[in-house]
């Protein structure tokens, strides 16, 4: 059961999906090295998968 504090934190931060490394994300979605580097510069070495998908799609990654 979630506590009130956990629910408040989830509302503030939103749902970002599971955390993945940029390297694993780029491999999974077959991103080129330039896009992988751009994402790493923007997010650091790890980020939420949904955030990464949104950022990559804004930069031209086709939807599957």
C-alpha positions in Angstrom: 0.0 0.0 0.0 1.4 3.4 -1.0 1.8 6.0 1.6 0.6 9.6 1.2 4.2 10.7 0.7 4.8 8.2 -2.1 1.7 9.2 -3.9 2.6 12.9 -3.6 6.1 12.1 -5.0 4.6 10.2 -7.9 2.4 13.2 -8.8 5.2 15.6 -8.7 7.6 13.6 -10.7 5.2 11.9 -13.1 5.7 8.5 -14.6 8.9 8.1 -16.5 9.0 4.3 -17.0 11.8 2.1 -15.9 15.3 3.5 -15.7 17.6 2.4 -18.5 21.1 3.3 -19.6 21.4 5.5 -22.6 23.6 2.8 -24.2 21.0 0.1 -23.8 18.2 2.4 -25.0 20.2 3.4 -28.1 20.9 -0.3 -28.9 17.3 -1.3 -28.3 15.9 1.4 -30.6 18.8 1.3 -33.1 19.8 4.9 -32.6 22.9 6.3 -34.3 25.8 7.4 -32.2 25.0 11.1 -32.6 21.5 10.7 -31.2 22.7 8.5 -28.3 25.3 11.2 -27.5 22.6 14.0 -27.6 20.4 12.0 -25.2 23.3 11.4 -22.9 24.2 15.0 -22.9 20.6 15.9 -22.1 19.8 13.3 -19.5 23.1 11.8 -18.2 24.1 8.1 -18.3 20.6 6.8 -17.3 17.0 8.1 -17.6 13.5 6.9 -17.7 12.6 5.0 -20.8 9.5 7.0 -21.5 11.4 10.3 -21.2 14.0 9.0 -23.6 11.4 7.9 -26.1 9.7 11.3 -26.0 13.0 13.1 -26.5 14.1 10.9 -29.3 10.8 11.2 -31.1 10.9 15.0 -30.9 14.2 14.8 -32.6 12.9 12.7 -35.5 13.0 9.1 -34.3 10.2 7.3 -36.2 7.4 5.6 -34.2 7.3 1.9 -34.5 
